Amino acid sequence: MVEVDLRSLRCPQQFVQFKLALKRAQGDHRRLLLLLNTNTQEFTDIERYLKKQGLSYALQRQPSFYRLIVEI
């Protein structure tokens, strides 16, 4: 599993790093764990991309951030 903490980044850099992490995870790994800010717009962009690509994911809401697990 590839784990990436994107909480310190803001849009659009967060989305760019998300896509790079997704590409890395598609190699030898089958899952990607992302730590994201609770900013709705930033998460909405990532969620829209995952749906468009047909990737399944699970969102776990923590008190101050999101844990997003993507199945590749």
Long-range contacts (C-beta under 8 A, 24 or more apart in sequence): 1-25, 1-29, 1-30, 1-31, 1-32, 1-33, 2-29, 2-31, 2-32, 2-33, 3-32, 3-33, 3-34, 3-35, 4-32, 4-33, 4-34, 4-35, 5-34, 5-35, 6-34, 6-35, 6-36, 6-37, 7-35, 7-36, 7-37, 7-65, 10-39, 10-42, 11-39, 11-41, 11-42, 11-45, 14-42, 14-46, 15-42, 15-45, 15-46, 15-49, 18-46, 18-49, 19-49, 22-70, 22-72, 25-70, 25-72, 26-72, 29-72, 30-71, 30-72, 31-69, 31-70, 31-71, 31-72, 32-69, 32-70, 32-72, 33-67, 33-68, 33-69, 33-70, 34-66, 34-67, 34-68, 34-69, 34-70, 35-65, 35-66, 35-67, 35-68, 36-65, 36-66, 36-67, 36-68, 37-65, 37-66, 38-64, 38-65, 38-66, 43-68
